[in-house]
């Protein structure tokens, strides 16, 4: 199976910092794999995902996305990925649909048309489908500046999925979403992954969202603490096996690994 994400000895040292933000990180993600990259605030998650998506230069190491080097072939990397950033990145002077249309044109999905009704049918159908999933059908033609933060978040989700990327990077994707929208989003992403072989790279503080991933990597203080399947992580968790006690969750295992790693580094 092809490796869609390859990271070898990745290092990032910010100017003036006493220690690297990311220090010798290595991992790989297979095609079609659902991968969770977890860690506490300041652990190096956002730095890592920024390097992987070509928005931040690395200090050392090698990184390839969909077979392309993030330094030498950054344009090819961007053509093959979809990104939901942690911070909003919408043009406030455009409508919701215009933001998506501009994105679709940049990714070569279709040529530009001055209005939604003149765009190709497959584009209009895809937007209608995605808008229904996240619940913003009535906001598509409203200016971004008039939408709530939650509605803007939903729009960013549509924008990242519109071109059916090979690798989908999700940096806190459900932040600000209600429970119904969260469930609809994960259902769609799961279907897309299965039908199109999309590789999904997730960072989230909602550990329950990573419960069904294929592989989990936990980063802490810039280093990988553990990288395995959720099931393997749970096997190493110390818990009371009596029937009265619930089986451990991924969150239980996550907390234990973080605490142990803090003790080792202290």
N, C-alpha and C positions, 0 to 999 in steps of 0.2 A: 504493500500500500504506500502511495506517495506521501511524503512529508510536506505538509502545507505551511508549517511554521517550524523553522530550525534556528535555535538560539544556542550559541557556543561561547562560553566564558564572557558574557556581556558585562561591561563595566561602564558606569557613568559617574564621573567626578565633576561636580559643579565648582566653578571658580570660587575660591575662598573657603570652600568646605573642608573640614578636617578629615572627613572620611567619605568614601564613595556612597552615593545614594543607592546604586546597584553595584554589587561586588561579586563578579565571577559567576553570574547566573547562567545556567544551561538547562534546556528542556526542548522537547519537540512535540508537535501536534500532527496527527495523521489526518489525511483527507476525510472529511465527513465527521470528524470527532467533535464532541461537545466537551470543551476544556474550560475549567474554572481556575482563575488565578486569584487567590484570596490572601488577605493579610490585613493587619491593623492599619490605622491611619499613619502615614509617614513611612510605611514599610518599603516602598519602592514600586507599588503597583502602577500608579499613573506615569511615573518615569519610564517604566518598562513598556507600557502600551503606547506611549508617545514615540518611543524609539521604533517600535514595531510598525507604526503607522506613518513613519517618515516625518513626523512633526518635530522631532528632537534629535539632534546629532549625538551619537554615542562616543564614549571615550576610547573604548576598546572592545574586542570580541568580534564575532561574526553573526549576522542575522539575515536569514532569507525568508521571504514570504511568497508562497506559490512558486518557489524556485528562483525568485529574483532577489538580488542583493539590495538591501535597503539604502546603501550608499551609492552604488554604481548604477542601479536600475530603479531609482525611486519612482519614476513615472510609471513603469510597469507594475510596481507594487500597488500604487494608488488605483490603477485601472482594475485591479483584481480584488479590492477590498471595499467593504462598507463599514462605516464607523458611526456609532452613537457616542458622542463625546459627553464627558461629565458636565461640562459647561456649555450653555447654549451657543449656537453658531449660525443663527438665522439672520437673513437680511430683513430688518424691521420695516423697510420701505416697500416691500413686496407683499402680495397676498400669500396665503398658505400655499395655494396651488402653484403660484408663480415661482416660489422657492423650489418646489419639487420639479417643476418644468425645467428650470434653469439647470438643476442637477442632472436631470435625464439627458439634456442636450450635451452637457459637458462630458458625460459618460458614453456618448455616441449611440444612445438608444434610438434617437430619431432626430430629425432636423427641427429647427425652431419654427413655431407658428405663433402668431400674435395673440391667439386666444385659445382657451381650453377646448372649445367645441371644434376647432380646426386641427387639433392634435390627432395622431393616429388612434384608431379604436383600441388597440392593445394597451396603449398608454392610459387612455381614459378608463378602461376596464380595470387595469391594475391599481390605479389610484382609488377608484371606487371601492374595490375589494379591501385594500389596506385601510382606507378611511373608516369602513364599516367595522373592521376588526378592532381598531383602537378608539372608535367612537367620536370621530370629528367630521362626520359627513356634512353637518350644518355650518362648519367653520372653514371649509376649503377656500372660499372666495372672500374671506375677510382679511383685512390687513393684519400682519403679525403683531403690530403694536397694540392691537385691540384684544388679543388673545391672552388668556391667563398663562401662568408658568406651566401648569399641567398640560394645557392644550398645545403649547409650544413644544413640550417634550414629546407628545404624541406625534407631532408633525416631523420632528427629527427622526423618529423611528421609521416613519413612512419613507422619508428621504433616503435613509441608509439601506432600505430594502428594495427600492424601486428598480434597481438595475440587476437584482439577483446576483450579488457578489459571490466569489469563490470562498472568501474568508470574511466573516462578519465579526467585527470587534465591538463589544458591548461594554462600555464603561459606565457602570451604575445605570443600566437602561430603564429600570422601572421606578427610579426616584421621582416622586411626585405623581405617580399613577394610582388610581383607585384599584381595588381588588379585582373588579370585573375586567378592567383594561389590562391588568397584569396577566390574568389568566388567558385572555384572548391573544395577547402578544406572544406568550410562551407557546401556545398551541400553534400559532402560525409559524413561529421560528422552528418548532419541532417538525412540522410538516415540510417546510422548505428544506431543512437539513436532510430529511429522508428522501425527498423527491429529487433534489438537485445536488446532493452530496456536499452541501455547504458546510464548511468548517466554522465552528463558533467558538470565539474566545471571549470569556465572560469575566468581568470583575464586578463584585457586588458585596454589599454589607448585609444583604438578606441571605444568610447562609442556606436557608431552606430552598432558595432558588437553584442552588448547586447540588441538591440532593440526588438528582437523576443524571448528573453529568457522567461522562466516560472516565475522565481523569481530573484530579485536583492537585494543584501545586499551591503550597502555602509559602509566601515570602515574608520574612521578618528581618528588619534592620538590614535590608539590602541583600539578604542571602536566602536561598531556598532551604526551608526547614524540612519539608517532606514533599514528595511527588508520587502519587499513587491513585488507585481507584478509591471512591468513597467507601466501598466495602472493605478494602484492605486497611484503610484508616481506622474504621470502626473495630476491626479485629484486635487492634493493638490498644484499644481504649480500656482502661481499668474501670469496671462498673460492677454493680451488684447483680448477679445473674438470676436472682430469685424471681419467680413468676410475678410477684407484686410490683416489680420495677419494670418500667418500659424499656424496650431495647434502645440502645444509644442512637442518637441522630448524628448527622454530619456536623451539626453545630457543636455537639458535645465533644466530638473528636477534634474539631478545629480549636476550640478553647483549650483543650488539654495540650495539643501540640504547641500552641502559642505560649502557654505558661511554661512548658518544659524548655522551649527554645530561649525564652527570656532568662531562665535560670542558668542555662549553659553559657549564654553570652555575658551574664552579669559579672 
